[in-house]
Amino acid sequence: MPDIRWTEPAGQEPGAPSGAHWHSESGAPAPRRVTVADDRMKADAAYRLACEGTALLWRGDYQGARQLLKALGRRLDRLTPKPGATPAETFHRHRQARGHRARVLGMLLVVLEEDHSLALRRAPDVRQACVEAYGPPERRTAVSLRELLGVIGAHEWRKKGVEIPALGARIHPHYGVFSPVRGEYVDLVATAPLPAAAARPEGTAFDLGTGTGVLAAVLARRGVGRVLATDSSPRALACARDNVERLGLTGRVRVEEGGALYPEGRAALVVCNPPWLPARPTSAVEQGVYDPDSAMLKAFLTGLADHLEPAGEGWLIISDLAEHLGLRTRDDLLAAFAAAGLGVVDRHDAKPRHPRAFDPGDPLHAARAAEVTSLWRLAPLA
Ligand SMILES: C[S@@+](CC[C@H](N)C(=O)[O-])C[C@H]1O[C@@H](n2cnc3c(N)ncnc32)[C@H](O)[C@@H]1O
């Protein structure tokens, strides 16, 4: 049974209802009302329908669909929310506006045929990008064009990779895996003094929430004998394995099966770069950014003492963006360290260099401009 149905306009196909399965990475439900649209549809009419919750199944020119998506985006740009009374309120309004934007833009749909191809005029070949993001094709599937553009962008990044100066190599992020485009936190891990027991051929480190595997690779290149990497996301585990192999580090970095945060046993160094903002992710792609109720942060802290060798250290990489947004206080963070029986050995700070930190048009600009990323060196209190 198809998840969504529509009626083909008379003259193209025999006017019979058509359908497809539905896929949405953000878990958006299948739209209940779907109308067929093509290049004759005016942006204002499309915007009205999309705002009312009617999905537009695109049958025109692929480039025309991209133009329409841009036109819808321009209309949504006019709805910039007013700043709230507090930074936290501004952040929540910003997220609400982003959610509304995603829902409206997500109403422009395209159909991926049974081999993941697009049967639209001037459409690119998206089959490989879709295999990478969704797996092998199974059936005719409707997706939002906006999501598909993300899948295509991710494919390009995966091919090209992200240069990591600390590795002297590129890391290749997969779709839905946190990409190390913000180099400052990688540099912190590349330069903080390693615990003596880790920097030996028999030394062990854990990298919790490894994502692309970038920090595990940096530790291995710094001379840690064996790095065990974990992640709750199967996409991240596959991506980390791919990067470890490309870098020739398969003998030194083991990407663990399963989704447990901590591997078995103890290590001289445990590194954790959890998502930095305590909020609920709304899609798989956001799982590297939002940590609901700081669950991963708390699990890292409470498990640390039981997983460290004597004189071992835990390195928490986290920015203070959540503090500037009023989502967490510095005291909350220090209290969480103390509650887990941990003391601070030292802290190394870096200023972000990414372009959003310098964009005054960003509604969160003040918080981003003040942001500092820190590597907290933690050890159990005696
Ligand atoms: C901010 S990203 C960091 C990725 C990588 N370590 C880096 O520094 O680029 C956080 C990672 O933690 C993973 N993650 C989130 N919650 C988790 C959990 N409860 N257990 C294990 N991994 C988790 C996410 O899938 C994501 O890959």
The ligand as a Gaussian input file, in Angstrom:
#p B3LYP/6-31G(d) Opt

LIG

0 1
 C       28.933000      16.515000      18.464000
 S       28.952000      14.958000      17.687000
 C       30.709000      14.622000      17.831000
 C       31.239000      13.694000      16.769000
 C       32.757000      13.507000      16.791000
 N       33.222000      12.969000      18.046000
 C       33.445000      14.829000      16.543000
 O       34.014000      15.360000      17.479000
 O       33.389000      15.331000      15.422000
 C       28.218000      13.907000      18.898000
 C       28.131000      12.433000      18.509000
 O       27.563000      11.733000      19.599000
 C       26.668000      10.762000      19.121000
 N       25.710000      10.475000      20.200000
 C       24.653000      11.213000      20.610000
 N       24.070000      10.625000      21.673000
 C       24.772000       9.497000      21.943000
 C       24.688000       8.465000      22.915000
 N       23.744000       8.489000      23.841000
 N       25.584000       7.453000      22.893000
 C       26.567000       7.426000      21.947000
 N       26.703000       8.373000      21.000000
 C       25.828000       9.397000      21.001000
 C       26.044000      11.380000      17.887000
 O       25.547000      10.375000      17.013000
 C       27.252000      12.141000      17.310000
 O       27.967000      11.342000      16.388000

